[in-house]
Amino acid sequence: MLFLGKILGAPFTLPGAGMKWIFQTVADLADQELNDESVLREQLILLQVQYEEGDIDDDEYVQREAELMVRMREVKARKRLEAEQVPLDELPAEANVGAKRRVIVETPFDD
């Protein structure tokens, strides 16, 4: 009977599983981009090229460069703190901000 319930409930539970996978993938990509210095370096290079080609003026260049440098310092500080942190097994689960995120999608057909 349980097997039959899963088969009949598949049209309702499979979209939920798909949404869960999508949300997990988006969360992973956001975490990766948030902690990746290479993305910021590429943005700095692009900004430099735009400035040299005259696409942006001095004021905009200085402002955007300062924003990118602040973000770069934040990423470096976050990585430094992660390296100095207490081992993860000593932290409570709620305090482990470096852990992968989980999205829980509940459906009325879950067992």
PEURHU-V882472 format. One record per residue. RES is the residue in three letters. BURIAL is # if it has 9 or more other ideal C-beta (glycine too) atoms within 8 Angstrom, else .. Layout:
res = <RES,RES>
burial = <BURIAL,BURIAL>
This chain:
res = <MET,LEU,PHE,LEU,GLY,LYS,ILE,LEU,GLY,ALA,PRO,PHE,THR,LEU,PRO,GLY,ALA,GLY,MET,LYS,TRP,ILE,PHE,GLN,THR,VAL,ALA,ASP,LEU,ALA,ASP,GLN,GLU,LEU,ASN,ASP,GLU,SER,VAL,LEU,ARG,GLU,GLN,LEU,ILE,LEU,LEU,GLN,VAL,GLN,TYR,GLU,GLU,GLY,ASP,ILE,ASP,ASP,ASP,GLU,TYR,VAL,GLN,ARG,GLU,ALA,GLU,LEU,MET,VAL,ARG,MET,ARG,GLU,VAL,LYS,ALA,ARG,LYS,ARG,LEU,GLU,ALA,GLU,GLN,VAL,PRO,LEU,ASP,GLU,LEU,PRO,ALA,GLU,ALA,ASN,VAL,GLY,ALA,LYS,ARG,ARG,VAL,ILE,VAL,GLU,THR,PRO,PHE,ASP,ASP>
burial = <.,.,.,.,#,#,.,.,#,.,.,#,#,.,.,#,#,.,#,#,.,.,#,#,.,.,#,#,.,.,#,.,.,.,.,#,.,.,.,#,#,.,#,#,.,.,#,.,.,#,#,.,.,.,.,#,.,.,.,.,#,.,.,#,#,.,.,#,.,.,#,#,.,.,#,#,.,#,#,.,.,.,.,.,#,.,.,#,.,.,#,.,.,.,.,#,.,.,.,.,.,.,.,.,#,.,.,.,.,.,.>
